[in-house]
Amino acid sequence: MKKRVLMILMAVFPLFALAQHEEDTENGVVSLAGREGFTIATKRGDFVFKPYLLVQTSAHFNWYDDAGLDKAYNQDNIANSGFSVPYAVLGFTGKAFGKVAFNLSINAAANGGALLQQAWFDVQFRKQVSLRVGKFKTPFSHAYLTTLGETLMPQLPTSLTSPVILPHSLNAVTPHVGTGFDLGVEVHGLLADRLGYQVGLFNGTGASMNTATKTVSDDWHIPSLLYSGRFTYMPKGVMPATQGNPNQLHENKVLFGLSGSFNVESENESTNDTRLGAEFALLKHKLYLAAEAYYMHIGFTKRQKSQETYSYLGGYVQGGYFVAPRLQAAFRYDFFNRNGTDTNGFLNMPAVGANYFFKGCNLKLQAMYQYIGRAGHDSQLDRDSDNLGLATHSATVQLQYSF
């Protein structure tokens, strides 16, 4: 029996080095966090295959103020409320021949191209240099790069996910700061067990598109792709891609990161978008802290015949603490000048939450409440447009099962 357990652990061990910042979460969806789980492996350990599953079911309550509502159409202050399945992910990951890692996952809760959540293989030439090709997370933002089932709150920061406000009636142009999943190629690695890098080329069309649709930029005369990079410094070793896990209460890790990207002819070839980000994360015993700040600059392509440019600033500070062995209290302060830096005022978005991890069954219960306030606007019109489409009061309760 002991030999069998040892053989399983030896088979699983190679998985712990598959990704640059994801020492224990090579699939980006479910964390091993010290659990070997169900794994199929050859005796020599040259081939490892691990299936995984993540299901999230949520209950939502959203209350909107009167701005943007048309009472003539009986639009209610309470909307987009009820039950949802944000993710129903089934996938598998593994490693072959000691140097080729692979991962494929389907999100049955999505539609269209987003059904294929991830599909990539990763060739490790050496610890310092690996090549990843396929559909995976773009190297931008600690919040997005955290393992999906390991996030502090069930909703990502609004400053990353909500579209910005442009003073033009272009329905096809709704950029947001976060870049998420995309198709592309990336070179990444870890130097001296402390310095991480990720440099890649992506389509820049996001998770909902799985085909090649890009051309050559008329303005820059380069392929109209997303050029992206991220560099991190981890003085105490590789930071696990988690925002709190009861199986990792003895960690002492810290991360500093800088990232940037240039999306050429994005938004249906209407804009050129530049993004810059700075991040910090700390995981020390029961405490988790993180902070990010990001900047996005939007300029229209020449074919739009507009010389106007717009810049946006956002960021958040969040933290969690295990007040009991399986109960984590959480808070977040999120801000965003959604109307742009040329217009006064910003969104002020505090949130509180709690997470409970059930023992021995991989169930996680999350709850959060967020308030979206507005401050510093010059006019009521600016104030109303800033949170257009966003709920003033929102609450989410989510139950998650992972395998």
C-alpha positions as CSV (number, residue, x, y, z in Angstrom):
1,M,0.0,0.0,0.0
2,K,2.8,2.4,0.9
3,K,4.5,1.7,-2.4
4,R,1.3,2.5,-4.3
5,V,0.8,5.8,-2.5
6,L,4.5,6.7,-3.1
7,M,4.1,5.8,-6.8
8,I,1.0,8.1,-7.1
9,L,2.8,11.0,-5.4
10,M,5.8,10.5,-7.7
11,A,3.6,10.6,-10.7
12,V,1.8,13.7,-9.6
13,F,4.9,15.6,-8.6
14,P,5.9,16.6,-12.2
15,L,2.6,18.5,-12.5
16,F,3.8,21.0,-9.9
17,A,6.1,22.8,-12.3
18,L,4.0,23.0,-15.4
19,A,3.2,26.8,-15.3
20,Q,5.2,29.8,-14.4
21,H,3.2,31.0,-11.4
22,E,1.0,28.0,-10.9
23,E,3.1,25.6,-9.0
24,D,0.1,23.6,-7.7
25,T,-2.6,24.7,-10.2
26,E,-1.4,23.7,-13.7
27,N,-4.9,23.6,-15.2
28,G,-5.8,27.2,-14.1
29,V,-9.2,25.9,-12.9
30,V,-8.9,23.5,-10.0
31,S,-6.1,23.7,-7.4
32,L,-4.4,20.5,-6.2
33,A,-3.3,22.4,-3.0
34,G,-1.5,19.4,-1.7
35,R,-4.1,16.8,-2.9
36,E,-3.0,14.2,-5.4
37,G,-6.6,13.6,-6.4
38,F,-7.4,11.1,-9.2
39,T,-4.4,10.7,-11.5
40,I,-3.5,8.1,-14.2
41,A,0.2,7.6,-14.7
42,T,2.7,5.1,-16.1
43,K,5.0,3.4,-13.7
44,R,8.0,5.4,-15.0
45,G,6.0,8.6,-14.6
46,D,6.7,9.7,-18.2
47,F,3.0,10.1,-18.9
48,V,0.5,11.7,-16.4
49,F,-3.2,12.2,-17.0
50,K,-5.5,14.0,-14.6
51,P,-9.2,14.8,-15.2
52,Y,-10.8,17.7,-13.3
53,L,-14.2,19.2,-12.8
54,L,-15.5,22.6,-11.6
55,V,-19.2,23.4,-11.1
56,Q,-20.4,26.8,-9.7
57,T,-24.0,27.6,-9.0
58,S,-25.0,31.1,-7.9
59,A,-27.9,33.1,-6.6
60,H,-27.8,36.8,-7.5
61,F,-29.6,39.9,-6.4
62,N,-29.0,43.2,-8.3
63,W,-30.7,46.6,-7.6
64,Y,-30.2,49.4,-10.2
65,D,-30.9,53.1,-9.7
66,D,-33.3,54.9,-12.0
67,A,-30.6,56.2,-14.3
68,G,-30.7,54.3,-17.6
69,L,-34.1,52.7,-16.8
70,D,-37.1,53.4,-19.0
71,K,-40.3,53.1,-16.9
72,A,-42.3,53.3,-20.1
73,Y,-41.1,49.7,-20.8
74,N,-41.7,48.6,-17.2
75,Q,-38.0,48.3,-16.5
76,D,-37.6,47.4,-12.9
77,N,-35.0,48.5,-10.4
78,I,-34.4,44.8,-9.6
79,A,-33.1,43.0,-12.6
80,N,-30.6,40.3,-13.6
81,S,-31.4,38.5,-10.4
82,G,-32.1,34.8,-9.8
83,F,-29.9,31.7,-10.3
84,S,-27.1,31.1,-12.7
85,V,-24.3,28.6,-13.5
86,P,-21.3,30.7,-14.1
87,Y,-19.0,27.8,-14.8
88,A,-19.5,24.1,-15.5
89,V,-16.0,23.1,-16.5
90,L,-14.9,19.6,-17.4
91,G,-11.3,19.0,-18.5
92,F,-8.1,17.1,-18.3
93,T,-4.5,18.0,-18.0
94,G,-1.2,16.1,-17.8
95,K,2.4,15.8,-18.9
96,A,4.1,13.5,-21.4
97,F,7.7,12.5,-22.0
98,G,8.8,14.7,-19.1
99,K,8.6,18.0,-21.0
100,V,5.3,18.4,-22.8
101,A,2.3,19.5,-20.7
102,F,-1.2,19.7,-22.1
103,N,-4.6,21.0,-21.0
104,L,-8.1,21.0,-22.5
105,S,-11.3,22.2,-20.8
106,I,-14.9,22.8,-21.9
107,N,-17.2,25.2,-20.1
108,A,-20.7,23.8,-20.7
109,A,-22.2,27.0,-19.1
110,A,-20.9,29.1,-21.9
111,N,-22.0,29.4,-25.6
112,G,-20.4,30.0,-28.9
113,G,-16.6,30.0,-29.0
114,A,-16.4,30.4,-25.2
115,L,-17.5,26.7,-24.9
116,L,-13.8,25.9,-25.5
117,Q,-12.4,27.5,-22.4
118,Q,-8.8,26.2,-22.7
119,A,-6.8,24.1,-25.2
120,W,-3.1,24.3,-25.1
121,F,0.2,22.4,-24.9
122,D,3.4,23.5,-23.3
123,V,6.9,22.5,-24.2
124,Q,9.5,22.9,-21.5
125,F,12.9,23.2,-23.1
126,R,14.4,23.9,-19.7
127,K,13.1,25.3,-16.4
128,Q,13.9,28.8,-17.6
129,V,12.3,28.5,-21.1
130,S,8.9,27.0,-22.1
131,L,6.7,27.5,-25.1
132,R,2.9,27.5,-24.8
133,V,0.6,27.4,-27.8
134,G,-3.2,27.3,-27.9
135,K,-6.0,29.0,-25.9
136,F,-5.1,30.1,-22.4
137,K,-5.0,33.1,-20.1
138,T,-3.2,36.2,-21.4
139,P,-0.4,37.5,-19.2
140,F,-2.2,40.4,-17.6
141,S,-3.7,40.9,-14.1
142,H,-3.3,38.9,-10.9
143,A,-7.1,38.7,-10.6
144,Y,-7.5,36.8,-13.9
145,L,-4.4,34.7,-13.5
146,T,-5.6,33.3,-10.2
147,T,-6.9,29.8,-10.4
148,L,-10.6,30.0,-11.3
149,G,-11.8,28.0,-8.3
150,E,-9.5,29.9,-5.9
151,T,-10.7,33.5,-6.2
152,L,-11.4,35.5,-3.0
153,M,-14.9,36.5,-4.2
154,P,-17.3,35.0,-6.7
155,Q,-17.2,38.2,-8.8
156,L,-14.0,39.6,-10.3
157,P,-13.3,43.3,-9.7
158,T,-15.8,45.5,-11.7
159,S,-13.0,47.7,-12.8
160,L,-11.6,44.8,-14.8
161,T,-14.8,43.4,-16.3
162,S,-17.1,46.3,-17.0
163,P,-16.8,48.1,-20.4
164,V,-15.6,51.7,-20.4
165,I,-17.8,54.6,-21.4
166,L,-17.0,56.2,-24.8
167,P,-18.8,59.4,-26.0
168,H,-19.6,57.7,-29.3
169,S,-22.5,55.6,-30.4
170,L,-20.3,52.7,-31.6
171,N,-22.0,49.6,-30.2
172,A,-19.2,47.4,-31.4
173,V,-16.6,49.3,-29.4
174,T,-16.9,48.3,-25.7
175,P,-13.4,47.6,-24.5
176,H,-12.7,46.6,-20.9
177,V,-9.4,46.4,-19.0
178,G,-9.2,42.7,-18.5
179,T,-8.0,40.6,-21.4
180,G,-8.8,37.1,-20.1
181,F,-8.5,34.0,-22.3
182,D,-7.3,34.2,-25.9
183,L,-5.6,32.2,-28.7
184,G,-1.9,32.6,-29.2
185,V,1.6,31.7,-28.4
186,E,3.7,32.5,-25.4
187,V,7.3,32.1,-24.2
188,H,7.5,31.9,-20.4
189,G,9.9,30.8,-17.7
190,L,11.3,31.2,-14.2
191,L,14.8,32.5,-13.6
192,A,16.7,31.8,-10.3
193,D,13.4,30.6,-8.8
194,R,12.4,34.3,-8.3
195,L,12.0,36.1,-11.6
196,G,9.2,35.1,-13.9
197,Y,8.4,36.3,-17.4
198,Q,5.6,35.7,-19.9
199,V,5.8,37.2,-23.4
200,G,3.2,36.4,-26.0
201,L,1.2,37.1,-29.2
202,F,-2.5,36.6,-29.2
203,N,-5.5,37.2,-31.5
204,G,-6.8,39.9,-29.2
205,T,-10.4,38.8,-29.9
206,G,-11.0,37.2,-26.4
207,A,-12.5,33.9,-25.3
208,S,-15.5,33.9,-27.6
209,M,-13.6,33.5,-30.8
210,N,-11.6,30.4,-31.9
211,T,-10.9,31.3,-35.5
212,A,-8.2,33.5,-37.2
213,T,-9.8,36.8,-38.2
214,K,-7.0,39.3,-38.0
215,T,-5.2,41.3,-40.7
216,V,-2.3,43.7,-41.0
217,S,-2.7,47.1,-39.4
218,D,-3.2,50.1,-41.8
219,D,-1.7,52.4,-39.1
220,W,1.2,50.4,-37.7
221,H,1.9,48.1,-40.7
222,I,2.3,45.1,-38.3
223,P,0.0,42.1,-37.7
224,S,-3.2,43.3,-35.9
225,L,-2.7,41.2,-32.8
226,L,-2.5,41.5,-29.1
227,Y,1.2,42.0,-28.0
228,S,1.4,41.2,-24.3
229,G,4.0,40.6,-21.6
230,R,4.3,40.2,-17.8
231,F,7.3,40.2,-15.5
232,T,7.2,39.2,-11.8
233,Y,9.6,39.2,-8.9
234,M,8.9,36.6,-6.1
235,P,11.7,37.0,-3.5
236,K,10.4,34.0,-1.4
237,G,9.8,31.6,-4.3
238,V,6.9,30.8,-6.6
239,M,3.6,32.3,-5.5
240,P,0.7,29.8,-5.6
241,A,-2.1,31.0,-7.8
242,T,-4.6,31.1,-5.0
243,Q,-6.4,33.8,-3.0
244,G,-6.9,31.6,0.0
245,N,-7.0,27.9,0.7
246,P,-7.3,26.1,4.0
247,N,-4.7,23.5,2.8
248,Q,-2.2,26.3,2.4
249,L,-2.1,28.1,5.7
250,H,1.6,27.9,6.2
251,E,2.8,29.7,3.0
252,N,4.9,32.8,3.1
253,K,5.1,34.2,-0.4
254,V,5.1,37.6,-2.0
255,L,4.8,38.8,-5.6
256,F,5.5,42.0,-7.4
257,G,4.5,42.3,-11.1
258,L,4.4,44.6,-14.1
259,S,2.5,43.9,-17.2
260,G,1.6,45.6,-20.5
261,S,-0.1,44.9,-23.8
262,F,-0.9,46.6,-27.1
263,N,-4.0,45.4,-28.9
264,V,-3.7,46.5,-32.6
265,E,-7.0,47.1,-34.4
266,S,-9.1,45.7,-31.6
267,E,-12.9,46.1,-31.2
268,N,-13.7,45.2,-34.8
269,E,-10.7,47.1,-36.1
270,S,-12.0,50.4,-34.6
271,T,-9.4,51.1,-31.9
272,N,-5.8,50.5,-30.8
273,D,-5.7,49.8,-27.1
274,T,-2.7,50.0,-24.7
275,R,-2.9,48.5,-21.2
276,L,-0.4,48.8,-18.4
277,G,-0.6,47.1,-15.0
278,A,1.2,46.8,-11.7
279,E,0.4,44.2,-9.1
280,F,1.2,43.0,-5.6
281,A,0.2,39.8,-3.8
282,L,1.0,38.4,-0.4
283,L,0.2,35.0,1.0
284,K,1.4,34.7,4.6
285,H,-0.2,31.9,6.7
286,K,-3.8,32.9,7.3
287,L,-3.5,36.2,5.5
288,Y,-3.9,37.0,1.8
289,L,-3.5,40.6,0.5
290,A,-3.4,41.9,-3.1
291,A,-3.5,45.2,-4.9
292,E,-3.5,46.1,-8.6
293,A,-3.5,49.3,-10.6
294,Y,-4.0,49.5,-14.3
295,Y,-4.1,52.1,-17.1
296,M,-5.8,51.8,-20.5
297,H,-5.4,54.2,-23.4
298,I,-7.7,54.0,-26.4
299,G,-7.0,55.6,-29.8
300,F,-9.2,55.2,-32.8
301,T,-7.8,53.8,-36.1
302,K,-7.4,56.1,-39.0
303,R,-10.3,54.6,-40.8
304,Q,-12.6,55.9,-38.0
305,K,-11.5,59.5,-38.9
306,S,-11.2,60.6,-35.3
307,Q,-8.1,62.0,-33.6
308,E,-9.6,61.7,-30.1
309,T,-8.0,59.5,-27.5
310,Y,-9.2,58.4,-24.1
311,S,-7.5,57.1,-21.0
312,Y,-8.8,55.2,-18.0
313,L,-7.5,54.3,-14.6
314,G,-8.6,51.6,-12.2
315,G,-7.5,49.3,-9.5
316,Y,-8.4,47.5,-6.3
317,V,-7.1,46.4,-2.9
318,Q,-8.4,43.2,-1.5
319,G,-7.7,40.9,1.4
320,G,-8.8,37.7,3.1
321,Y,-8.1,36.2,6.5
322,F,-9.0,32.8,7.9
323,V,-10.8,33.7,11.2
324,A,-11.3,29.9,11.6
325,P,-9.6,26.9,10.0
326,R,-12.2,26.8,7.2
327,L,-13.8,30.2,7.3
328,Q,-12.2,33.1,5.4
329,A,-13.4,36.7,5.8
330,A,-12.9,38.9,2.7
331,F,-13.0,42.5,1.7
332,R,-12.3,44.5,-1.4
333,Y,-12.2,48.2,-2.4
334,D,-12.4,48.7,-6.2
335,F,-12.3,52.0,-8.1
336,F,-12.6,53.0,-11.7
337,N,-12.9,56.3,-13.6
338,R,-15.1,54.6,-16.3
339,N,-15.8,57.9,-18.1
340,G,-12.1,58.5,-18.7
341,T,-9.4,60.7,-17.1
342,D,-10.6,63.8,-19.0
343,T,-13.8,63.6,-17.0
344,N,-13.9,64.1,-13.3
345,G,-15.4,61.5,-11.1
346,F,-14.9,57.8,-10.4
347,L,-16.8,54.7,-9.3
348,N,-16.3,53.8,-5.6
349,M,-17.0,50.1,-5.1
350,P,-16.4,48.5,-1.7
351,A,-17.3,44.9,-1.2
352,V,-17.3,42.4,1.7
353,G,-17.6,38.6,1.7
354,A,-17.0,35.3,3.4
355,N,-15.9,31.9,2.2
356,Y,-16.5,28.5,3.9
357,F,-14.5,25.4,2.8
358,F,-16.3,22.2,3.7
359,K,-14.0,19.5,5.1
360,G,-13.2,16.5,3.0
361,C,-15.6,17.0,0.1
362,N,-14.2,19.9,-2.1
363,L,-17.2,22.1,-1.6
364,K,-16.7,25.8,-1.2
365,L,-19.5,28.3,-0.2
366,Q,-18.9,32.0,-1.1
367,A,-21.0,35.1,-0.3
368,M,-20.4,38.7,-1.2
369,Y,-22.1,42.1,-1.2
370,Q,-20.9,45.1,-3.3
371,Y,-22.0,48.7,-3.3
372,I,-21.2,51.0,-6.3
373,G,-21.1,54.6,-5.4
374,R,-20.1,57.6,-7.4
375,A,-18.0,60.6,-6.4
376,G,-16.5,63.8,-7.8
377,H,-18.5,64.2,-11.0
378,D,-19.1,67.6,-12.5
379,S,-22.6,67.0,-13.7
380,Q,-25.5,64.6,-13.0
381,L,-25.2,63.3,-16.6
382,D,-21.5,62.3,-16.0
383,R,-22.6,60.7,-12.7
384,D,-25.4,58.7,-14.3
385,S,-23.4,57.5,-17.3
386,D,-20.5,56.4,-15.1
387,N,-22.4,53.4,-13.6
388,L,-24.7,52.8,-16.6
389,G,-25.6,49.2,-16.7
390,L,-24.0,48.4,-13.3
391,A,-26.0,47.5,-10.2
392,T,-25.8,49.9,-7.3
393,H,-26.4,47.1,-4.8
394,S,-25.5,43.5,-5.6
395,A,-25.3,40.3,-3.6
396,T,-24.1,36.9,-4.7
397,V,-24.1,33.5,-3.0
398,Q,-22.2,30.8,-4.7
399,L,-21.7,27.1,-4.0
400,Q,-18.7,25.5,-5.8
401,Y,-17.7,21.9,-6.2
402,S,-14.4,20.8,-7.7
403,F,-12.7,17.5,-8.3
